[in-house]
């Protein structure tokens, strides 16, 4: 990989701001290949050079892959002038990688959201030709009916005339206001608009799976964790 400034590399990896890194260099707390760093502009190859800061060896990684249980009231964006974003929920050492959400969940929708700085994987998962399944749990204003299942399978026509791809629908046995919707696309407010087209309304919406990933039961709203190697491997193989 091309060489980068040592202060930028360490800042991007969460060891502090560029200003803080420069202070640590001034205090002789950073070495590269055993030599004290005197210049914060020193060019290094973080994949090859042995970098130590405050006695801790730096193990470089280019990409991060996070699974978040998105809470209500937070927008799926990297920046917003008015609302808190999913990136705002991350600590600095993750923010420094500049992750972005894979697709989006509406502000009042909760559940599984991926964040990564791997643009290639992000594009692959959102590409229409891959049709990665996304499953949503919804609680409706009125009970769902058997004819809704057939309508979803046929393809719901939205209010603007757009015909959705065929979608899966299952209805709860004990409470028919509980439904599970499987989409292979991701239009704006799609689940809500589909039910609106059926004369019903969504009162609560949660995404519970994205491709091979399922929302962990022990992950509270607003919490996140890194993907495991196996989860990442399965995700990379989605419809490839």
Secondary structure, DSSP 8 states (H G I E B T S, - for coil): ---EEHHHHHHHTTS--HHHHHHHHHTT-EEETTEE---TT-EE-TTTS-EEETTEE----S--EEEEEE-TT-BSSS--SSS-BTGGGS-HHHHTT--EESS---TT-EEEEEEES-HHHHHHHH-TTT---EEEEEEESS---HHHHHHHHH--B-TTS-B----EEEE-SS-TTEEEEEESS--TTHHHHHHHHTT--EEEEEEEEETTEE--TT--TT-EEE--HHHHHHHHTTT-
